[in-house]
Amino acid sequence: YDVGLLYRMQAANYLRITFGASVINAGGLKFAERSDNLTKPADIPQEVNLGFSFQPSLGNVRVLVGIDYRDILYERSEETNQVCIDEGPSALLNANCSKKRIHVGAEVGFLPIDSGTNLLALRVGYNQAYYSYGFEFNPFMAYRIMTLQAAYYTQEQGDVSGDIPEKRTAFQISFGF
């Protein structure tokens, strides 16, 4: 099971500050032995994440900034850096362990019609110690019938940031009815 919480601060309401926490695969995901003697999938430990965002009101420009720290307990099965596994939660202080878990992003939207839709949104971010960028364009935003998105980012495939970067480009066209 997954569970999450969001808390929006009432003080400084104009900043729309939100804190979030989530637990993915709460308690861990355990697979039983298979009756056909084939290898069972590896068990998946839970992942605890924390986040923070703010979205100030600025008239015809919408700004959104978010920060995530994923797997704060260092329990993820994909973690291949043995130093991070051995250190456990104290690995938060080890820069090589933390870089793959930090995700920061900002979006500037122009001509917003609500808190999440703009004519044009420009995005920049920091994903696993690499910079990312992208945009969203809503040519028919009043009707929400089509959205165009593009993004460029790098995903780390190695043990530590800078080890095996894999550059990726994503495009999306969405139609709504």
FIKOLZA-1660 file (N, C-alpha, C; in steps of 0.1 Angstrom, whole numbers, plus 5000, padded with zeros to 4 digits):
% residues 177
   i   px   py   pz ch aa at
   1 5008 4988 5000  A  Y  N
   1 5000 5000 5000  A  Y CA
   1 5009 5012 5000  A  Y  C
   2 5003 5023 4995  A  D  N
   2 5010 5036 4995  A  D CA
   2 5001 5045 5003  A  D  C
   3 5008 5054 5010  A  V  N
   3 5000 5064 5018  A  V CA
   3 5008 5077 5018  A  V  C
   4 5000 5088 5018  A  G  N
   4 5007 5101 5018  A  G CA
   4 4999 5111 5025  A  G  C
   5 5006 5122 5029  A  L  N
   5 5000 5133 5036  A  L CA
   5 5004 5146 5030  A  L  C
   6 4995 5156 5030  A  L  N
   6 4999 5169 5025  A  L CA
   6 4994 5179 5036  A  L  C
   7 5002 5189 5039  A  Y  N
   7 4998 5199 5049  A  Y CA
   7 5001 5213 5043  A  Y  C
   8 4991 5221 5041  A  R  N
   8 4993 5234 5036  A  R CA
   8 4992 5244 5047  A  R  C
   9 5003 5252 5048  A  M  N
   9 5004 5262 5059  A  M CA
   9 4994 5273 5057  A  M  C
  10 4988 5277 5068  A  Q  N
  10 4978 5288 5067  A  Q CA
  10 4985 5301 5069  A  Q  C
  11 4996 5301 5077  A  A  N
  11 5004 5314 5078  A  A CA
  11 5010 5317 5065  A  A  C
  12 5012 5329 5061  A  A  N
  12 5017 5333 5048  A  A CA
  12 5010 5326 5037  A  A  C
  13 4997 5327 5037  A  N  N
  13 4988 5320 5027  A  N CA
  13 4991 5324 5013  A  N  C
  14 4996 5336 5011  A  Y  N
  14 4999 5341 4997  A  Y CA
  14 5010 5333 4991  A  Y  C
  15 5019 5326 4999  A  L  N
  15 5029 5318 4994  A  L CA
  15 5025 5304 4990  A  L  C
  16 5013 5300 4995  A  R  N
  16 5008 5286 4993  A  R CA
  16 5019 5275 4996  A  R  C
  17 5024 5275 5008  A  I  N
  17 5034 5266 5012  A  I CA
  17 5028 5253 5016  A  I  C
  18 5033 5242 5010  A  T  N
  18 5028 5228 5012  A  T CA
  18 5040 5219 5016  A  T  C
  19 5037 5211 5026  A  F  N
  19 5047 5201 5030  A  F CA
  19 5040 5187 5027  A  F  C
  20 5048 5177 5023  A  G  N
  20 5043 5164 5020  A  G CA
  20 5052 5153 5024  A  G  C
  21 5046 5142 5027  A  A  N
  21 5053 5130 5030  A  A CA
  21 5045 5118 5024  A  A  C
  22 5053 5108 5020  A  S  N
  22 5046 5096 5015  A  S CA
  22 5054 5084 5019  A  S  C
  23 5047 5073 5020  A  V  N
  23 5053 5059 5022  A  V CA
  23 5049 5051 5010  A  V  C
  24 5058 5046 5002  A  I  N
  24 5055 5038 4990  A  I CA
  24 5058 5023 4995  A  I  C
  25 5049 5014 4991  A  N  N
  25 5050 5000 4996  A  N CA
  25 5051 4999 5011  A  N  C
  26 5042 5005 5018  A  A  N
  26 5043 5006 5033  A  A CA
  26 5044 4992 5038  A  A  C
  27 5054 4990 5047  A  G  N
  27 5057 4977 5053  A  G CA
  27 5065 4968 5044  A  G  C
  28 5068 4972 5032  A  G  N
  28 5075 4964 5022  A  G CA
  28 5066 4955 5014  A  G  C
  29 5070 4951 5002  A  L  N
  29 5062 4943 4993  A  L CA
  29 5070 4929 4993  A  L  C
  30 5063 4919 4998  A  K  N
  30 5069 4906 5000  A  K CA
  30 5063 4896 4990  A  K  C
  31 5071 4889 4983  A  F  N
  31 5066 4879 4973  A  F CA
  31 5068 4865 4979  A  F  C
  32 5058 4857 4977  A  A  N
  32 5058 4843 4981  A  A CA
  32 5067 4834 4972  A  A  C
  33 5071 4823 4977  A  E  N
  33 5078 4813 4969  A  E CA
  33 5069 4808 4958  A  E  C
  34 5074 4806 4946  A  R  N
  34 5066 4801 4935  A  R CA
  34 5064 4786 4936  A  R  C
  35 5053 4781 4932  A  S  N
  35 5050 4766 4932  A  S CA
  35 5057 4759 4921  A  S  C
  36 5060 4767 4910  A  D  N
  36 5066 4760 4898  A  D CA
  36 5081 4760 4899  A  D  C
  37 5087 4763 4911  A  N  N
  37 5102 4763 4913  A  N CA
  37 5109 4773 4905  A  N  C
  38 5103 4783 4899  A  L  N
  38 5110 4794 4892  A  L CA
  38 5114 4804 4903  A  L  C
  39 5123 4812 4899  A  T  N
  39 5128 4823 4908  A  T CA
  39 5117 4833 4911  A  T  C
  40 5115 4836 4924  A  K  N
  40 5105 4846 4927  A  K CA
  40 5111 4860 4925  A  K  C
  41 5102 4870 4923  A  P  N
  41 5108 4884 4922  A  P CA
  41 5114 4888 4936  A  P  C
  42 5123 4897 4935  A  A  N
  42 5129 4902 4947  A  A CA
  42 5119 4910 4955  A  A  C
  43 5120 4909 4969  A  D  N
  43 5111 4917 4977  A  D CA
  43 5115 4932 4975  A  D  C
  44 5105 4940 4977  A  I  N
  44 5107 4955 4975  A  I CA
  44 5104 4962 4989  A  I  C
  45 5115 4968 4994  A  P  N
  45 5113 4975 5007  A  P CA
  45 5105 4988 5005  A  P  C
  46 5099 4993 5016  A  Q  N
  46 5092 5005 5016  A  Q CA
  46 5101 5017 5013  A  Q  C
  47 5095 5027 5008  A  E  N
  47 5103 5040 5006  A  E CA
  47 5095 5051 5012  A  E  C
  48 5103 5059 5020  A  V  N
  48 5097 5071 5027  A  V CA
  48 5102 5083 5020  A  V  C
  49 5094 5092 5016  A  N  N
  49 5097 5104 5009  A  N CA
  49 5092 5117 5016  A  N  C
  50 5099 5128 5015  A  L  N
  50 5095 5141 5021  A  L CA
  50 5096 5151 5010  A  L  C
  51 5087 5161 5010  A  G  N
  51 5087 5172 5000  A  G CA
  51 5082 5185 5006  A  G  C
  52 5084 5195 4998  A  F  N
  52 5081 5209 5002  A  F CA
  52 5078 5216 4989  A  F  C
  53 5068 5225 4989  A  S  N
  53 5066 5234 4977  A  S CA
  53 5060 5247 4981  A  S  C
  54 5062 5257 4972  A  F  N
  54 5055 5269 4974  A  F CA
  54 5051 5275 4961  A  F  C
  55 5040 5282 4961  A  Q  N
  55 5034 5287 4948  A  Q CA
  55 5028 5301 4951  A  Q  C
  56 5036 5311 4951  A  P  N
  56 5031 5324 4954  A  P CA
  56 5022 5330 4943  A  P  C
  57 5013 5338 4946  A  S  N
  57 5004 5345 4937  A  S CA
  57 5011 5357 4931  A  S  C
  58 5012 5358 4918  A  L  N
  58 5019 5369 4912  A  L CA
  58 5011 5374 4900  A  L  C
  59 4998 5374 4900  A  G  N
  59 4990 5379 4889  A  G CA
  59 4990 5370 4877  A  G  C
  60 4995 5376 4865  A  N  N
  60 4995 5368 4853  A  N CA
  60 5007 5359 4851  A  N  C
  61 5015 5357 4862  A  V  N
  61 5026 5348 4862  A  V CA
  61 5024 5339 4874  A  V  C
  62 5025 5326 4871  A  R  N
  62 5024 5316 4882  A  R CA
  62 5038 5309 4884  A  R  C
  63 5043 5309 4897  A  V  N
  63 5056 5303 4900  A  V CA
  63 5053 5291 4909  A  V  C
  64 5059 5280 4907  A  L  N
  64 5059 5269 4915  A  L CA
  64 5073 5263 4917  A  L  C
  65 5077 5261 4930  A  V  N
  65 5090 5255 4933  A  V CA
  65 5087 5244 4942  A  V  C
  66 5094 5232 4939  A  G  N
  66 5092 5220 4947  A  G CA
  66 5105 5214 4950  A  G  C
  67 5106 5207 4961  A  I  N
  67 5118 5200 4965  A  I CA
  67 5114 5187 4971  A  I  C
  68 5120 5176 4966  A  D  N
  68 5117 5162 4972  A  D CA
  68 5130 5156 4976  A  D  C
  69 5129 5148 4987  A  Y  N
  69 5140 5140 4991  A  Y CA
  69 5134 5126 4992  A  Y  C
  70 5139 5117 4983  A  R  N
  70 5133 5104 4982  A  R CA
  70 5141 5093 4990  A  R  C
  71 5134 5084 4995  A  D  N
  71 5139 5073 5003  A  D CA
  71 5148 5078 5014  A  D  C
  72 5143 5085 5023  A  I  N
  72 5151 5091 5034  A  I CA
  72 5156 5081 5044  A  I  C
  73 5150 5068 5044  A  L  N
  73 5156 5058 5053  A  L CA
  73 5166 5049 5046  A  L  C
  74 5168 5051 5033  A  Y  N
  74 5178 5044 5025  A  Y CA
  74 5175 5029 5025  A  Y  C
  75 5163 5025 5021  A  E  N
  75 5158 5011 5021  A  E CA
  75 5156 5006 5007  A  E  C
  76 5158 5015 4997  A  R  N
  76 5154 5011 4983  A  R CA
  76 5163 4999 4978  A  R  C
  77 5156 4990 4971  A  S  N
  77 5163 4978 4966  A  S CA
  77 5172 4981 4955  A  S  C
  78 5170 4992 4947  A  E  N
  78 5179 4995 4936  A  E CA
  78 5192 5002 4941  A  E  C
  79 5193 5005 4953  A  E  N
  79 5205 5011 4958  A  E CA
  79 5217 5001 4957  A  E  C
  80 5226 5005 4948  A  T  N
  80 5238 4996 4946  A  T CA
  80 5251 5001 4952  A  T  C
  81 5250 5013 4958  A  N  N
  81 5262 5018 4965  A  N CA
  81 5263 5012 4979  A  N  C
  82 5271 5002 4981  A  Q  N
  82 5272 4995 4994  A  Q CA
  82 5274 5005 5006  A  Q  C
  83 5282 5015 5004  A  V  N
  83 5284 5025 5014  A  V CA
  83 5271 5031 5019  A  V  C
  84 5262 5035 5010  A  C  N
  84 5249 5040 5014  A  C CA
  84 5241 5030 5021  A  C  C
  85 5241 5018 5017  A  I  N
  85 5233 5007 5023  A  I CA
  85 5238 5005 5037  A  I  C
  86 5251 5004 5039  A  D  N
  86 5257 5002 5052  A  D CA
  86 5255 5013 5062  A  D  C
  87 5255 5026 5057  A  E  N
  87 5253 5037 5065  A  E CA
  87 5238 5039 5070  A  E  C
  88 5229 5034 5062  A  G  N
  88 5215 5035 5065  A  G CA
  88 5211 5050 5066  A  G  C
  89 5202 5054 5075  A  P  N
  89 5197 5068 5076  A  P CA
  89 5208 5078 5078  A  P  C
  90 5220 5074 5084  A  S  N
  90 5231 5084 5086  A  S CA
  90 5237 5088 5072  A  S  C
  91 5233 5080 5062  A  A  N
  91 5238 5084 5048  A  A CA
  91 5233 5097 5043  A  A  C
  92 5223 5103 5050  A  L  N
  92 5218 5116 5047  A  L CA
  92 5229 5126 5046  A  L  C
  93 5240 5124 5055  A  L  N
  93 5251 5133 5056  A  L CA
  93 5262 5131 5045  A  L  C
  94 5260 5120 5038  A  N  N
  94 5270 5116 5028  A  N CA
  94 5266 5122 5014  A  N  C
  95 5273 5131 5009  A  A  N
  95 5269 5138 4996  A  A CA
  95 5267 5128 4985  A  A  C
  96 5276 5118 4984  A  N  N
  96 5274 5108 4973  A  N CA
  96 5262 5100 4974  A  N  C
  97 5257 5098 4986  A  C  N
  97 5244 5090 4988  A  C CA
  97 5232 5099 4986  A  C  C
  98 5233 5112 4990  A  S  N
  98 5221 5121 4989  A  S CA
  98 5218 5126 4975  A  S  C
  99 5228 5127 4967  A  K  N
  99 5226 5134 4953  A  K CA
  99 5216 5126 4945  A  K  C
 100 5215 5113 4945  A  K  N
 100 5206 5106 4937  A  K CA
 100 5192 5107 4943  A  K  C
 101 5190 5112 4955  A  R  N
 101 5177 5113 4961  A  R CA
 101 5171 5127 4961  A  R  C
 102 5178 5137 4957  A  I  N
 102 5173 5150 4957  A  I CA
 102 5168 5154 4944  A  I  C
 103 5155 5160 4944  A  H  N
 103 5149 5164 4932  A  H CA
 103 5143 5178 4935  A  H  C
 104 5147 5188 4927  A  V  N
 104 5143 5201 4928  A  V CA
 104 5137 5206 4915  A  V  C
 105 5126 5213 4915  A  G  N
 105 5121 5218 4903  A  G CA
 105 5114 5232 4904  A  G  C
 106 5114 5239 4893  A  A  N
 106 5107 5252 4893  A  A CA
 106 5099 5253 4880  A  A  C
 107 5088 5260 4881  A  E  N
 107 5080 5262 4869  A  E CA
 107 5075 5276 4869  A  E  C
 108 5076 5283 4858  A  V  N
 108 5070 5296 4856  A  V CA
 108 5060 5295 4845  A  V  C
 109 5047 5298 4849  A  G  N
 109 5036 5297 4840  A  G CA
 109 5031 5311 4836  A  G  C
 110 5028 5313 4824  A  F  N
 110 5023 5326 4819  A  F CA
 110 5008 5325 4815  A  F  C
 111 5001 5335 4819  A  L  N
 111 4986 5336 4817  A  L CA
 111 4979 5324 4822  A  L  C
 112 4980 5322 4836  A  P  N
 112 4973 5311 4842  A  P CA
 112 4958 5313 4842  A  P  C
 113 4950 5302 4841  A  I  N
 113 4936 5302 4843  A  I CA
 113 4931 5296 4856  A  I  C
 114 4940 5288 4862  A  D  N
 114 4938 5283 4875  A  D CA
 114 4951 5280 4881  A  D  C
 115 4951 5272 4892  A  S  N
 115 4964 5269 4899  A  S CA
 115 4973 5259 4892  A  S  C
 116 4968 5253 4881  A  G  N
 116 4976 5243 4874  A  G CA
 116 4977 5244 4859  A  G  C
 117 4970 5254 4853  A  T  N
 117 4969 5254 4838  A  T CA
 117 4974 5268 4834  A  T  C
 118 4983 5269 4825  A  N  N
 118 4988 5281 4819  A  N CA
 118 4989 5280 4804  A  N  C
 119 4989 5291 4797  A  L  N
 119 4991 5291 4783  A  L CA
 119 5005 5285 4780  A  L  C
 120 5015 5289 4787  A  L  N
 120 5029 5284 4785  A  L CA
 120 5035 5283 4799  A  L  C
 121 5042 5272 4801  A  A  N
 121 5049 5270 4813  A  A CA
 121 5063 5265 4810  A  A  C
 122 5073 5272 4816  A  L  N
 122 5087 5268 4814  A  L CA
 122 5092 5262 4827  A  L  C
 123 5100 5251 4825  A  R  N
 123 5104 5243 4837  A  R CA
 123 5119 5241 4837  A  R  C
 124 5125 5241 4849  A  V  N
 124 5139 5238 4851  A  V CA
 124 5139 5229 4864  A  V  C
 125 5149 5221 4865  A  G  N
 125 5150 5213 4876  A  G CA
 125 5164 5207 4878  A  G  C
 126 5165 5200 4889  A  Y  N
 126 5178 5193 4893  A  Y CA
 126 5173 5179 4897  A  Y  C
 127 5177 5169 4890  A  N  N
 127 5173 5155 4892  A  N CA
 127 5185 5146 4893  A  N  C
 128 5188 5141 4905  A  Q  N
 128 5199 5132 4907  A  Q CA
 128 5212 5138 4904  A  Q  C
 129 5214 5151 4907  A  A  N
 129 5226 5158 4905  A  A CA
 129 5228 5163 4890  A  A  C
 130 5217 5162 4882  A  Y  N
 130 5218 5167 4868  A  Y CA
 130 5207 5177 4866  A  Y  C
 131 5210 5186 4857  A  Y  N
 131 5200 5197 4854  A  Y CA
 131 5190 5191 4844  A  Y  C
 132 5177 5196 4845  A  S  N
 132 5167 5192 4835  A  S CA
 132 5159 5205 4831  A  S  C
 133 5152 5204 4820  A  Y  N
 133 5144 5215 4816  A  Y CA
 133 5133 5210 4807  A  Y  C
 134 5123 5219 4805  A  G  N
 134 5112 5215 4796  A  G CA
 134 5102 5226 4795  A  G  C
 135 5091 5223 4789  A  F  N
 135 5080 5233 4787  A  F CA
 135 5066 5226 4786  A  F  C
 136 5056 5233 4787  A  E  N
 136 5042 5229 4785  A  E CA
 136 5035 5240 4778  A  E  C
 137 5028 5237 4767  A  F  N
 137 5020 5247 4759  A  F CA
 137 5006 5242 4758  A  F  C
 138 4996 5251 4762  A  N  N
 138 4982 5248 4761  A  N CA
 138 4975 5257 4751  A  N  C
 139 4976 5254 4738  A  P  N
 139 4970 5263 4728  A  P CA
 139 4955 5266 4729  A  P  C
 140 4948 5256 4735  A  F  N
 140 4934 5258 4737  A  F CA
 140 4931 5257 4752  A  F  C
 141 4938 5264 4760  A  M  N
 141 4937 5262 4775  A  M CA
 141 4923 5265 4781  A  M  C
 142 4915 5273 4775  A  A  N
 142 4902 5276 4780  A  A CA
 142 4893 5263 4779  A  A  C
 143 4896 5255 4769  A  Y  N
 143 4888 5243 4767  A  Y CA
 143 4895 5230 4771  A  Y  C
 144 4908 5231 4774  A  R  N
 144 4916 5220 4779  A  R CA
 144 4914 5208 4770  A  R  C
 145 4916 5210 4757  A  I  N
 145 4914 5199 4747  A  I CA
 145 4928 5194 4742  A  I  C
 146 4938 5202 4744  A  M  N
 146 4951 5197 4739  A  M CA
 146 4963 5203 4747  A  M  C
 147 4972 5195 4751  A  T  N
 147 4984 5200 4758  A  T CA
 147 4997 5194 4752  A  T  C
 148 5007 5202 4749  A  L  N
 148 5020 5198 4744  A  L CA
 148 5030 5199 4755  A  L  C
 149 5038 5189 4757  A  Q  N
 149 5049 5189 4767  A  Q CA
 149 5061 5183 4761  A  Q  C
 150 5073 5189 4766  A  A  N
 150 5086 5183 4763  A  A CA
 150 5095 5185 4775  A  A  C
 151 5104 5175 4776  A  A  N
 151 5113 5176 4788  A  A CA
 151 5126 5169 4784  A  A  C
 152 5137 5174 4789  A  Y  N
 152 5150 5169 4788  A  Y CA
 152 5156 5167 4802  A  Y  C
 153 5161 5155 4805  A  Y  N
 153 5166 5152 4818  A  Y CA
 153 5176 5140 4817  A  Y  C
 154 5183 5138 4828  A  T  N
 154 5193 5128 4829  A  T CA
 154 5190 5119 4841  A  T  C
 155 5190 5106 4839  A  Q  N
 155 5188 5096 4849  A  Q CA
 155 5201 5089 4852  A  Q  C
 156 5204 5088 4865  A  E  N
 156 5217 5081 4869  A  E CA
 156 5214 5066 4869  A  E  C
 157 5223 5059 4862  A  Q  N
 157 5221 5044 4862  A  Q CA
 157 5232 5037 4871  A  Q  C
 158 5242 5045 4876  A  G  N
 158 5253 5039 4883  A  G CA
 158 5251 5040 4898  A  G  C
 159 5261 5037 4905  A  D  N
 159 5261 5037 4920  A  D CA
 159 5260 5051 4926  A  D  C
 160 5267 5060 4920  A  V  N
 160 5267 5074 4926  A  V CA
 160 5265 5084 4914  A  V  C
 161 5261 5096 4917  A  S  N
 161 5259 5106 4907  A  S CA
 161 5272 5108 4899  A  S  C
 162 5271 5109 4886  A  G  N
 162 5282 5111 4877  A  G CA
 162 5288 5098 4872  A  G  C
 163 5283 5086 4877  A  D  N
 163 5289 5073 4873  A  D CA
 163 5284 5069 4859  A  D  C
 164 5271 5067 4857  A  I  N
 164 5266 5063 4844  A  I CA
 164 5254 5071 4841  A  I  C
 165 5256 5084 4836  A  P  N
 165 5244 5092 4833  A  P CA
 165 5237 5088 4820  A  P  C
 166 5224 5087 4820  A  E  N
 166 5216 5084 4808  A  E CA
 166 5207 5096 4805  A  E  C
 167 5210 5102 4794  A  K  N
 167 5203 5114 4790  A  K CA
 167 5190 5110 4783  A  K  C
 168 5179 5117 4786  A  R  N
 168 5166 5113 4781  A  R CA
 168 5158 5125 4776  A  R  C
 169 5150 5123 4766  A  T  N
 169 5141 5134 4761  A  T CA
 169 5127 5128 4760  A  T  C
 170 5117 5135 4765  A  A  N
 170 5104 5131 4765  A  A CA
 170 5095 5141 4758  A  A  C
 171 5085 5136 4751  A  F  N
 171 5075 5144 4744  A  F CA
 171 5061 5139 4747  A  F  C
 172 5052 5147 4749  A  Q  N
 172 5038 5143 4752  A  Q CA
 172 5028 5152 4746  A  Q  C
 173 5018 5146 4740  A  I  N
 173 5006 5153 4735  A  I CA
 173 4994 5147 4742  A  I  C
 174 4987 5155 4749  A  S  N
 174 4975 5151 4756  A  S CA
 174 4962 5157 4750  A  S  C
 175 4952 5149 4748  A  F  N
 175 4939 5154 4743  A  F CA
 175 4929 5152 4754  A  F  C
 176 4920 5162 4757  A  G  N
 176 4910 5160 4766  A  G CA
 176 4896 5163 4760  A  G  C
 177 4886 5156 4765  A  F  N
 177 4873 5157 4759  A  F CA
 177 4863 5160 4770  A  F  C
% end
